[in-house]
Amino acid sequence: MRRRHFIAGSMAVLSAPWAQATTELPKGIVKIYVGWAPGGGTDVFARIVGQKLSELWGRSVIIENKPGATGALAAGFFAQTRFTDGLNLLMAHVNTHAIGPHIFKAISYDPLKDFAPIAMVGATPHILVTSANRQGATTVREVVEECRKSPGKISFGSSGTGSVQHLCAAMFNTAAGVQSIHVPYKGSGPLQTDLIGGQIDYSFDTMTAATAQIKAKKTAAIVQTRVKRAKGFPELATMDEQGFKGFDVSSWYGVVGPKEMSRDLAAQINADINKVLAMPDVVARFDGFGVEDGGGSVDKFAGFMASEFKKWGDVVRTAKITEEG
């Protein structure tokens, strides 16, 4: 089911930055397509950016939710549609543009050729968590030892087959030289419930999903997955610091356009998104979600997408991951 939400733009903004730019935005409706239901992380970040772009551009921005297939439904629709009016954008995600195309046969789009990269919105780390009541490992090295002592018996939950949590655990297995059980769920909610209850042992869940339960002391954080420590968890060590050199996993978000979008238009939108990401209130809200490292040039984002596509393709092939799990 498709849900449409409007972000009101103040028509009083007569001197919006795009009005003086060399490349003017296309006339018509502005839409940002999101491949998840309202309320999820990708949707929330799209709304934050969309609201600010609305204010900058002096026109309404519509958030168009097309949930399904871990974001691939919206991405596939966007890639196949030849838009004839307005400005149409898509919130890209690591699942839709780096992982899913390597796993799911139904995905027919090319994430590097069928979209125009515009801007990186940000990335959030994942956190290796376990139940606060579980007796056992408190460091990643102890988790490795536990997996070695009980090969194929220690369970790692994920929000679904092909999710970042799934791939992160597979990457951990390869790096540590261990075997574990993958337990897929339909989202982080049921995953967290079973983790707290002890039905599964661990999960590399997103910082966004894991933080509330960690702060409530229902789960315990062991390590985080980006190379540098997130502002929200400055005391929590990274996998890289714990001996897994170069281990770098994040759920990332970006904005892309139709592949026909001109370079000049992509650069103009990129400049405006960079302005949005530098706004103090946006920085504060993103910090609360653990979203960091947004912004930069079109080329920087394009290069990042290409490197992520290759990285996760290598992980999928090495771990022999299929859509059956």
C-alpha positions in Angstrom: 0.0 0.0 0.0 1.3 3.4 -0.9 1.1 6.3 1.5 1.7 9.9 0.5 2.7 12.6 3.0 3.1 16.3 2.3 5.8 18.5 3.8 4.5 22.1 3.6 6.9 24.6 2.1 6.7 28.2 3.0 5.8 30.1 -0.2 7.1 33.2 1.5 10.7 32.1 0.9 11.1 34.2 -2.2 14.9 34.3 -2.0 15.4 30.5 -1.7 19.0 29.5 -2.7 18.0 27.6 -5.8 16.4 30.7 -7.2 19.8 32.3 -7.7 21.5 29.1 -8.8 22.7 28.5 -12.4 20.6 25.3 -12.5 17.0 25.8 -11.5 14.9 22.9 -10.2 12.4 21.3 -12.5 8.9 22.7 -12.2 6.2 20.5 -10.7 5.9 18.3 -7.7 8.9 17.3 -5.7 8.8 13.7 -4.4 11.2 11.7 -2.3 10.5 8.0 -2.6 11.1 5.8 0.4 11.2 2.0 0.3 10.0 1.5 3.9 6.9 2.3 5.8 6.4 5.6 7.7 8.2 5.7 11.0 11.3 3.6 10.1 14.8 5.1 10.1 15.0 5.7 6.4 11.6 7.4 6.4 12.5 9.6 9.4 15.7 10.8 7.8 13.9 11.5 4.5 11.4 13.6 6.3 14.0 15.6 8.2 15.9 16.3 4.9 12.7 16.8 3.0 11.3 19.4 5.5 14.5 21.4 5.3 14.7 21.3 1.5 11.1 22.4 1.4 12.1 25.5 3.4 15.1 26.1 1.2 13.2 25.7 -2.0 10.0 27.4 -1.0 7.8 24.5 -2.3 6.2 21.4 -0.9 8.0 18.1 -0.8 6.1 14.8 -0.8 7.4 11.7 0.9 6.1 8.8 -1.1 6.3 5.5 0.8 6.5 2.3 -1.2 7.5 -0.3 1.3 8.4 -3.9 0.4 11.2 -6.3 -0.4 13.6 -4.5 2.1 13.4 -1.3 0.0 13.9 -3.0 -3.4 10.2 -2.5 -4.4 10.6 1.3 -4.4 14.1 1.2 -5.9 12.9 -1.1 -8.7 9.9 1.2 -9.4 12.2 4.2 -9.4 14.7 2.7 -11.8 12.1 1.5 -14.3 10.0 4.7 -14.3 10.7 7.4 -16.8 9.5 10.5 -15.0 8.1 13.2 -17.3 7.5 16.1 -14.8 8.5 17.4 -11.4 11.6 16.5 -9.4 11.8 12.8 -8.3 14.3 11.5 -5.8 14.9 8.2 -4.0 16.3 7.5 -0.5 19.0 4.9 -1.3 20.1 2.5 1.4 22.8 -0.1 1.9 20.2 -2.8 1.4 18.9 -1.5 -1.9 22.2 -0.3 -3.4 24.9 -2.6 -2.0 23.5 -5.8 -0.6 20.2 -6.8 -2.1 21.2 -6.9 -5.8 23.8 -9.6 -4.9 21.3 -11.8 -3.2 17.8 -11.5 -4.6 17.0 -12.8 -8.1 13.9 -10.6 -8.4 16.0 -7.4 -8.3 16.6 -6.4 -11.9 18.0 -2.9 -11.5 21.7 -2.0 -11.5 22.4 0.1 -8.5 25.4 1.8 -10.1 24.0 2.4 -13.5 20.2 3.0 -13.1 20.4 5.9 -10.7 22.2 9.3 -10.5 24.1 9.6 -7.2 23.4 12.9 -5.5 24.4 13.1 -1.8 25.3 11.0 1.2 22.8 11.6 4.0 24.7 9.7 6.7 25.6 6.4 8.2 24.9 4.6 11.5 27.0 1.9 13.1 25.8 -1.4 14.2 26.3 -2.7 17.8 26.9 -6.2 18.8 24.4 -6.7 21.6 23.3 -9.6 23.9 20.7 -9.9 26.7 21.7 -8.1 29.9 20.8 -11.3 31.7 23.0 -13.6 29.7 26.0 -14.9 31.4 28.9 -15.1 29.1 31.0 -12.9 26.8 31.5 -9.3 27.5 34.1 -8.6 24.8 34.2 -9.5 21.1 37.2 -11.8 21.7 35.2 -13.7 24.3 32.4 -14.0 21.7 34.9 -15.5 19.3 36.0 -18.0 21.9 32.4 -18.9 22.6 31.8 -19.6 18.9 34.9 -21.7 18.7 34.0 -23.8 21.6 30.4 -24.4 20.3 30.7 -24.3 16.5 27.4 -23.9 14.7 25.5 -23.4 17.9 25.8 -19.7 18.9 22.9 -17.8 17.3 23.0 -14.3 15.7 19.6 -12.7 15.0 18.9 -10.3 12.1 16.0 -8.2 10.8 15.8 -10.5 7.8 17.7 -12.5 5.2 20.0 -10.2 3.3 19.8 -7.4 6.0 22.8 -5.6 7.2 22.6 -7.5 10.5 22.7 -10.8 8.6 25.7 -9.7 6.4 27.5 -8.2 9.4 27.4 -11.5 11.3 28.6 -13.3 8.1 31.5 -10.9 7.8 32.3 -11.5 11.5 32.2 -15.3 11.0 34.7 -14.9 8.1 37.0 -12.5 9.9 37.0 -14.6 13.1 37.1 -18.0 11.4 34.0 -19.3 13.2 30.6 -20.7 12.4 27.3 -19.5 13.9 23.6 -19.8 13.4 21.7 -17.1 11.5 18.1 -16.5 12.9 16.2 -14.1 10.6 13.3 -12.0 11.9 10.8 -9.6 10.3 12.4 -6.4 11.6 14.4 -5.3 14.7 11.3 -5.3 17.0 10.8 -9.0 17.3 14.6 -9.6 17.1 15.1 -7.4 20.2 12.2 -9.2 22.1 13.8 -12.6 21.6 17.3 -11.3 22.3 16.2 -9.9 25.6 14.3 -13.1 26.4 17.4 -15.2 25.6 15.9 -17.0 22.6 18.9 -15.9 20.6 22.5 -15.1 21.8 23.6 -12.1 19.9 22.8 -9.6 17.1 24.7 -6.9 15.2 21.7 -4.6 15.4 21.6 -1.0 14.2 22.5 1.7 16.7 19.2 3.3 16.0 17.2 0.2 17.0 19.5 -1.0 19.8 20.1 2.2 21.8 16.8 2.3 23.7 17.2 -1.3 25.1 20.8 -0.7 25.9 19.9 2.5 27.9 17.1 0.6 29.6 19.7 -2.1 30.6 17.7 -4.8 28.9 20.6 -5.5 26.5 24.3 -5.1 26.8 26.5 -3.5 24.2 29.8 -5.4 23.4 31.3 -3.6 20.4 30.4 -1.2 17.6 31.1 -1.8 13.9 32.4 1.4 12.3 36.1 2.2 12.3 35.6 5.3 14.4 33.5 5.5 17.6 30.1 7.0 17.2 29.3 10.2 19.2 26.4 8.4 20.8 28.6 5.6 22.2 32.1 7.2 22.8 33.0 4.7 25.4 32.2 1.6 23.3 35.2 0.1 21.5 35.1 -0.6 17.7 35.7 -3.9 16.0 38.8 -2.4 14.4 40.2 -1.4 17.9 39.5 -5.0 19.1 41.8 -6.5 16.5 39.5 -6.8 13.5 41.4 -4.4 11.4 39.4 -2.7 8.7 36.1 -4.1 9.9 33.7 -1.3 8.9 29.9 -1.9 8.7 27.2 0.7 8.7 23.6 1.2 7.6 23.9 4.2 5.3 21.4 6.4 3.6 21.7 8.7 0.5 19.7 10.5 -2.1 19.8 9.5 -5.7 17.9 10.6 -8.8 16.8 9.1 -12.1 19.8 8.1 -14.3 18.8 10.7 -16.8 19.4 13.5 -14.3 21.9 16.1 -15.5 25.2 16.5 -13.7 24.5 20.2 -13.0 21.1 19.4 -11.4 22.6 16.7 -9.2 25.3 19.1 -8.1 22.7 21.8 -7.3 20.7 19.4 -5.2 23.9 18.1 -3.6 24.8 21.6 -2.5 21.4 22.2 -0.9 21.5 18.8 0.9 24.9 19.8 2.2 23.4 23.0 3.6 20.6 21.0 5.3 23.1 18.6 6.9 25.1 21.5 8.3 22.1 23.0 10.0 22.5 22.8 13.9 19.0 21.4 14.5 19.5 18.7 11.8 22.9 17.8 13.3 21.4 17.5 16.7 18.6 15.3 15.5 20.9 13.1 13.5 23.3 12.8 16.4 20.4 11.4 18.4 20.0 8.6 15.9 23.7 8.0 15.5 23.7 9.3 11.9 27.1 10.7 11.0 29.4 11.5 8.1 26.7 12.9 5.7 27.5 15.4 3.0 30.3 15.7 0.5 30.4 15.9 -3.2 28.4 13.9 -5.8 31.7 12.1 -6.8 32.4 11.2 -3.2 29.0 9.6 -2.8 29.3 7.8 -6.2 32.7 6.4 -5.2 31.3 5.3 -1.8 28.4 3.5 -3.4 30.7 1.7 -5.7 33.0 0.6 -2.9 30.1 -0.6 -0.8 28.6 -2.5 -3.7 31.9 -4.3 -4.2 32.5 -4.9 -0.5 29.1 -6.5 0.1 29.3 -8.5 -3.1 32.6 -10.1 -1.8 30.9 -10.8 1.6 27.9 -12.5 -0.1 30.1 -14.6 -2.3 32.6 -15.6 0.5 29.8 -16.5 2.9 27.7 -18.1 0.1 24.6 -16.2 1.1 21.4 -16.8 -0.9 17.9 -15.5 -0.6 17.0 -18.7 1.1 19.3 -17.7 3.9 
